[in-house]
Amino acid sequence: MIPVTKCFLPPIEEYTEWVQKAYDKQWLTNRGDLVKLLEEQLKGYLGVDWMTITNNGTVPLQIALKLLGKGGEIITTPFSYVATTASIVWENCTPVFVDIHPEYLTIDETKIEAAITDKTTCILATHVFGNPCAVEAIEVIAKKHNLYVIYDAAHSFGVKYNGQSIFNFGDVSTCSFHATKLFHTGEGGAMFANDPELRHQLFYSHNFGHKGALDFYGLGINGKISELHAAMGLAVFPFMDQIIDARKKAVESYDRLLDFSTLQKMKIREHTDWNYSYYPVVFESEEQVLEAQKRLNENDIFPRRYFCPSLNTITYIVSKEMPVSENISNRILCLPLYVGIENQNIEEICRLINQIV
Ligand SMILES: *Cc1c(COP(=O)(O)O)cnc(C)c1O
């Protein structure tokens, strides 16, 4: 069976060596040595001054929205994982969707201003499949209208834009370290920010608001990661260059073997060092996607319709139509991409797809 993704498993001895350290110290959570060490390693690798590792990639979105959204309208993208929209609704804010760019697949920055009202507090956009949003243009709009910018950068581990970490852009960026993501801790995530006061607020918010044992800076929740999860991260981390390199080779094979006369690839934004996190292709029609999916499934290959459906159409949402996002969502398929995928698998996938397109 060829699934859309497989989680990377480091050698079990390397994982248990780190777990042993937690046993030796008899310390399983509340920011132990392993979490702190992983944070230091990741800060160096990513090129960021500050980060806090969290228990997943959704809680940091909720924390950022709690601090900056203030129950207002959040301008957001309909083309993302449901966590982006759900976090907005969960935090009692109102998602206001803005359609996406048909090639970059990120929020269409030229349509943001028309959606701003006196209730708007934030822009929450996703760097889709690790492809950066138009961060400069979004910053100009946010400054002009006094809005905060939050980036759901769940897919963007290791991505650089104009030579610096994509996590350095916006007021807050969040990442996911879920088992299926590029770098993972089983379950986990992180939050990034530049402003010292905001860093302080994000940090205490993920630790119940604690100011020492008996006092509180403010409202908080449990966003902490355990030492057992940090142990997985420490075991995965030394393989990062290998992981990205293996995916790059697979992506290059797809690029070489697929027939792009009608198939469309996501356009990576200029000045981006991408991370090869996903391999999305956009077909001519939904019928063609369904046919490709059926043909691949018959051959024990399981791509995923990702992202589908467009988030403005889900049950608990009231929204205008988002023609570009709805159209792309119906036509997109993410092809299998993981460390260890064989070149002959990619050849077969491409052969089956090329017969259809
Ligand atoms: C994976 C993902 C999340 C959520 O991350 P978790 O770690 O699973 O909570 C949020 N946004 C996007 C775009 C994602 O792909």
The ligand as an SDF file (V2000), in Angstrom:
LIG
                    3D

 15 15  0  0  0  0  0  0  0  0999 V2000
   -1.6960   20.0610   10.7290 C   0  0  0  0  0  0  0  0  0  0  0  0
   -2.3050   21.4230   10.6120 C   0  0  0  0  0  0  0  0  0  0  0  0
   -2.7610   22.1490   11.7220 C   0  0  0  0  0  0  0  0  0  0  0  0
   -2.9640   21.5360   13.0810 C   0  0  0  0  0  0  0  0  0  0  0  0
   -1.8830   21.0030   13.6360 O   0  0  0  0  0  0  0  0  0  0  0  0
   -2.0220   19.9160   14.8140 P   0  0  0  0  0  0  0  0  0  0  0  0
   -0.6280   19.7790   15.2840 O   0  0  0  0  0  0  0  0  0  0  0  0
   -2.5750   18.6650   14.2060 O   0  0  0  0  0  0  0  0  0  0  0  0
   -2.9310   20.4950   15.8520 O   0  0  0  0  0  0  0  0  0  0  0  0
   -3.1570   23.4690   11.5540 C   0  0  0  0  0  0  0  0  0  0  0  0
   -3.1510   24.0430   10.3400 N   0  0  0  0  0  0  0  0  0  0  0  0
   -2.7550   23.3770    9.2390 C   0  0  0  0  0  0  0  0  0  0  0  0
   -2.7380   24.0970    7.9340 C   0  0  0  0  0  0  0  0  0  0  0  0
   -2.3390   22.0370    9.3310 C   0  0  0  0  0  0  0  0  0  0  0  0
   -1.9990   21.3630    8.2310 O   0  0  0  0  0  0  0  0  0  0  0  0
  1  2  1  0
  2  3  1  0
  2 14  2  0
  3  4  1  0
  3 10  2  0
  4  5  1  0
  5  6  1  0
  6  7  2  0
  6  8  1  0
  6  9  1  0
 10 11  1  0
 11 12  2  0
 12 13  1  0
 12 14  1  0
 14 15  1  0
M  END
$$$$
